[in-house]
Amino acid sequence: MSLKIRLSRGGAKKRPFYRIVVADSRMPRDGRFVERIGTFDPLKAKDDAARLVLDVEKAKTWIEKGAQPTDRVARLLDSLGALKREAHSNPEKALPKKKAQERAATAAKAAEAAAAAAAAAEAPAAE
């Protein structure tokens, strides 16, 4: 049986509330679970203590037994210092696309030409 530590959604429409549960990976998201180990309320302020309530010792115990946290739960555990998660990086996604790069290059050339013209206009005036 492969176990996951994951979020189980509750709350009303457009008002999410999550329980952090240990569940069999074959069960539905909001279905049967083995143990409830905490709650997460994303609508609360990030500095609010009630935003994330988690029994860290139980989470560590389940991870030692082989339960795999999902990416979101791993982030939450990392924020509490219970688990070390490597930061994901996809720098190519952050780069502008081809047309935006062309526009930026054209704007840079135009700015450079304007700066050169302004410098040339001031040079004879200074003499």
SERO-4910 file (N, C-alpha, C, O; in steps of 0.05 Angstrom, whole numbers):
BEGIN
 pado doro    nc1    nc2    nc3   cac1   cac2   cac3    cc1    cc2    cc3    oc1    oc2    oc3
  Met    A     17    -24      0      0      0      0     18     25      0     34     28     18
  Ser    A     15     42    -20     32     66    -21     16     89     -9     -6     95    -18
  Leu    A     28    101     11     15    123     25     24    150     16     47    154      9
  Lys    A      6    169     17     12    197     10      3    214     33    -17    209     46
  Ile    A     18    235     38      9    257     56     -1    278     37     15    291     23
  Arg    A    -27    284     37    -38    302     18    -60    319     30    -68    315     53
  Leu    A    -70    338     14    -91    355     22   -118    344     14   -121    334     -9
  Ser    A   -137    345     32   -164    336     26   -182    361     28   -182    374     49
  Arg    A   -196    368      6   -210    393      5   -237    392     19   -251    372     17
  Gly    A   -243    414     33   -269    417     45   -277    446     41   -264    460     26
  Gly    A   -297    455     55   -305    483     53   -325    487     30   -332    468     16
  Ala    A   -335    511     28   -356    517      8   -343    525    -18   -318    526    -21
  Lys    A   -360    529    -38   -350    538    -64   -336    564    -62   -346    583    -50
  Lys    A   -312    565    -73   -295    589    -73   -285    597    -45   -274    619    -41
  Arg    A   -288    579    -26   -279    583      2   -265    558     11   -275    544     28
  Pro    A   -241    552      0   -229    526      6   -218    524     34   -211    544     47
  Phe    A   -219    500     44   -207    493     70   -196    464     67   -210    447     56
  Tyr    A   -172    460     75   -160    434     70   -153    420     96   -145    433    116
  Arg    A   -156    394     97   -145    377    118   -121    363    107   -121    354     84
  Ile    A   -100    361    123    -76    347    115    -80    319    125    -81    314    150
  Val    A    -80    299    107    -86    272    114    -65    253    103    -51    259     84
  Val    A    -63    230    116    -47    208    105    -67    189     93    -85    179    107
  Ala    A    -64    183     67    -84    167     53    -70    148     34    -47    153     25
  Asp    A    -83    126     27    -74    108      7    -76    124    -20    -95    138    -25
  Ser    A    -55    122    -36    -54    137    -61    -76    130    -81    -82    145    -99
  Arg    A    -88    106    -77   -109     97    -95   -136    108    -88   -155    106   -104
  Met    A   -139    120    -65   -165    130    -56   -170    158    -68   -151    172    -75
  Pro    A   -195    166    -70   -201    193    -81   -190    215    -63   -185    210    -39
  Arg    A   -188    239    -74   -176    261    -59   -191    266    -33   -178    270    -12
  Asp    A   -217    267    -33   -232    273     -9   -244    247      3   -262    248     20
  Gly    A   -233    224     -5   -244    199      4   -232    189     30   -224    204     47
  Arg    A   -230    163     32   -221    150     56   -192    156     61   -176    158     43
  Phe    A   -185    160     87   -158    166     94   -150    149    119   -168    139    133
  Val    A   -125    148    124   -115    132    147   -115    149    172   -124    140    193
  Glu    A   -104    174    170   -103    191    193   -103    220    185    -91    227    164
  Arg    A   -116    237    200   -116    266    196    -94    278    214    -94    273    238
  Ile    A    -75    293    202    -53    303    218    -52    333    219    -34    344    232
  Gly    A    -70    347    206    -70    376    207    -90    389    189   -106    376    176
  Thr    A    -90    416    189   -108    432    172    -92    454    160    -71    463    170
  Phe    A   -103    464    137    -91    487    123   -114    504    112   -131    494     97
  Asp    A   -113    529    119   -134    548    110   -120    570     94   -109    589    105
  Pro    A   -121    568     67   -106    587     50   -118    615     50   -106    634     41
  Leu    A   -143    618     61   -155    645     61   -145    662     84   -150    687     83
  Lys    A   -133    651    103   -122    666    126    -96    679    118    -83    671     99
  Ala    A    -89    700    132    -64    715    127    -40    696    131    -41    678    147
  Lys    A    -18    702    116      5    684    117     18    684    144     31    664    151
  Asp    A     15    705    159     28    706    186      9    696    208     16    696    231
  Asp    A    -15    688    201    -35    678    221    -27    650    230    -21    633    213
  Ala    A    -27    645    256    -19    619    267    -39    598    259    -32    574    258
  Ala    A    -65    605    255    -85    585    249    -86    577    220   -102    560    212
  Arg    A    -69    590    203    -69    584    174    -60    555    170    -72    540    154
  Leu    A    -39    546    184    -28    519    182    -26    507    210    -10    516    226
  Val    A    -42    487    215    -41    473    240    -33    444    233    -49    430    220
  Leu    A    -10    435    242      0    409    234     15    396    256     31    408    270
  Asp    A     10    370    261     25    354    280     50    345    266     50    324    252
  Val    A     72    359    271     97    354    257    108    327    264    120    313    247
  Glu    A    105    319    289    116    293    298    102    270    283    115    251    274
  Lys    A     76    272    280     61    251    265     70    251    236     73    229    224
  Ala    A     74    274    224     82    276    196    110    263    193    114    248    174
  Lys    A    128    269    211    155    256    210    153    226    213    167    211    199
  Thr    A    136    217    231    132    188    235    122    175    209    132    154    202
  Trp    A    103    187    197     92    175    172    112    176    149    113    157    133
  Ile    A    128    197    148    149    198    127    170    176    132    179    164    113
  Glu    A    177    171    157    195    149    164    183    122    156    198    104    148
  Lys    A    157    119    157    144     94    150    141     91    120    133     70    110
  Gly    A    148    113    105    147    110     76    126    127     62    124    125     37
  Ala    A    111    143     76     91    160     63    104    182     48    123    195     58
  Gln    A     95    188     24    107    208      7     89    233      8     66    231      1
  Pro    A    100    256     16     84    281     16     81    291    -13     99    289    -29
  Thr    A     58    302    -19     54    315    -45     71    341    -46     81    349    -25
  Asp    A     73    354    -69     90    377    -71     80    400    -53     96    413    -39
  Arg    A     54    404    -52     43    425    -35     48    420     -5     55    437     10
  Val    A     44    395      3     48    388     31     78    389     37     85    397     60
  Ala    A     95    382     18    124    385     23    132    414     27    149    420     44
  Arg    A    119    432     13    124    461     17    115    469     45    129    484     58
  Leu    A     92    460     53     82    466     80    101    455    102    107    469    121
  Leu    A    110    431     98    128    419    118    155    433    118    167    437    139
  Asp    A    163    442     94    188    458     93    186    484    107    205    494    120
  Ser    A    162    497    105    158    523    119    159    519    149    165    538    164
  Leu    A    152    495    159    153    490    188    180    479    196    186    476    220
  Gly    A    197    473    177    224    463    183    224    433    188    244    423    199
  Ala    A    203    419    181    202    390    186    214    374    163    221    351    167
  Leu    A    216    385    140    226    371    117    242    390     99    235    413     97
  Lys    A    264    380     87    279    397     69    271    391     41    272    368     32
  Arg    A    262    412     27    252    409      0    269    426    -18    274    449    -13
  Glu    A    279    414    -40    295    430    -59    277    448    -74    255    441    -82
  Ala    A    287    473    -78    271    492    -93    270    484   -123    291    477   -134
  His    A    247    484   -135    245    478   -163    251    503   -179    244    525   -171
  Ser    A    265    500   -201    273    522   -217    269    515   -246    278    495   -255
  Asn    A    255    533   -260    252    529   -289    258    556   -302    239    570   -310
  Pro    A    283    564   -304    289    590   -313    281    596   -342    276    619   -350
  Glu    A    279    575   -359    272    580   -387    242    589   -389    235    604   -408
  Lys    A    226    580   -370    198    589   -371    195    619   -365    177    632   -374
  Ala    A    214    629   -349    212    657   -341    222    676   -363    216    700   -361
  Leu    A    237    666   -382    247    684   -403    225    694   -421    205    679   -426
  Pro    A    227    718   -432    207    728   -451    208    711   -476    229    699   -483
  Lys    A    186    710   -490    185    695   -515    199    710   -538    209    732   -533
  Lys    A    200    699   -562    215    709   -584    207    738   -591    225    755   -594
  Lys    A    182    743   -595    173    770   -603    179    791   -582    187    813   -588
  Ala    A    176    784   -557    182    803   -535    212    809   -534    219    831   -529
  Gln    A    228    789   -540    257    793   -541    264    812   -564    282    829   -561
  Glu    A    251    808   -587    256    825   -610    248    854   -604    262    873   -611
  Arg    A    224    858   -591    215    885   -583    235    898   -564    241    922   -566
  Ala    A    245    883   -545    264    894   -526    290    902   -539    302    922   -533
  Ala    A    299    885   -558    324    892   -573    320    917   -590    338    934   -591
  Thr    A    297    920   -603    291    944   -619    290    969   -601    300    990   -608
  Ala    A    277    966   -578    275    989   -559    303    996   -549    309   1020   -545
  Ala    A    320    977   -544    347    982   -534    363    997   -556    378   1016   -550
  Lys    A    360    988   -581    374   1002   -603    365   1031   -606    381   1049   -610
  Ala    A    339   1035   -604    327   1062   -606    337   1079   -584    344   1103   -588
  Ala    A    338   1069   -560    347   1085   -537    377   1091   -540    386   1113   -533
  Glu    A    392   1072   -550    421   1077   -555    425   1098   -576    443   1115   -573
  Ala    A    410   1097   -597    412   1117   -619    404   1145   -609    416   1165   -616
  Ala    A    383   1146   -592    374   1172   -581    396   1183   -562    400   1207   -562
  Ala    A    408   1166   -547    429   1175   -528    454   1185   -544    466   1205   -537
  Ala    A    460   1171   -566    483   1180   -583    477   1206   -596    494   1223   -598
  Ala    A    452   1210   -606    444   1235   -619    445   1258   -599    453   1281   -605
  Ala    A    436   1253   -574    436   1274   -554    465   1281   -546    471   1305   -542
  Ala    A    483   1262   -545    511   1267   -539    524   1282   -562    540   1300   -557
  Ala    A    517   1276   -587    528   1290   -610    518   1319   -611    533   1337   -619
  Ala    A    494   1323   -603    482   1351   -603    495   1368   -582    498   1392   -586
  Glu    A    502   1356   -559    514   1372   -538    544   1377   -542    554   1397   -532
  Ala    A    558   1359   -557    586   1362   -561    594   1388   -575    612   1402   -566
  Pro    A    581   1396   -597    588   1421   -610    580   1445   -593    593   1466   -594
  Ala    A    559   1443   -577    550   1465   -560    570   1470   -538    573   1493   -529
  Ala    A    584   1450   -529    604   1453   -508    629   1467   -517    642   1480   -501
  Glu    A    635   1465   -542    660   1477   -553    657   1506   -558    676   1519   -567
***
